[in-house]
């Protein structure tokens, strides 16, 4: 399935707009990852643990969005937008949320 951020496709005709499709993923980052990420942030390094969690969350959100588009009969999702949010929870850990949204379409 074609998944793009553009609103149009050069050389392809959109024959039907099927509507909004979304996917969401919320993943917990455990306390050890939080602790070591904080240390890396202090010394100016990158946090590989958080980067991996974000990558996983993005893949899950996009896959859910694609599955919704397929269920509607679409063969592409256009105008895709990814939103990232970090949430803290009361027990000291954190949650990462990724939302993917776009428009399911049928391409000729």
Buried (B, 14 or more C-beta within 10 A) or exposed (E): EBBEEEEEBEEEEBEEEBEBBEBBBBBBBEEEBBEBBEEBEEEEEEBEBBEEBBEBBBBBBBBBBBEBBBEBEBBBBBBBEBEEEEEEEEEEBBBBBBBBBBBBBBBE
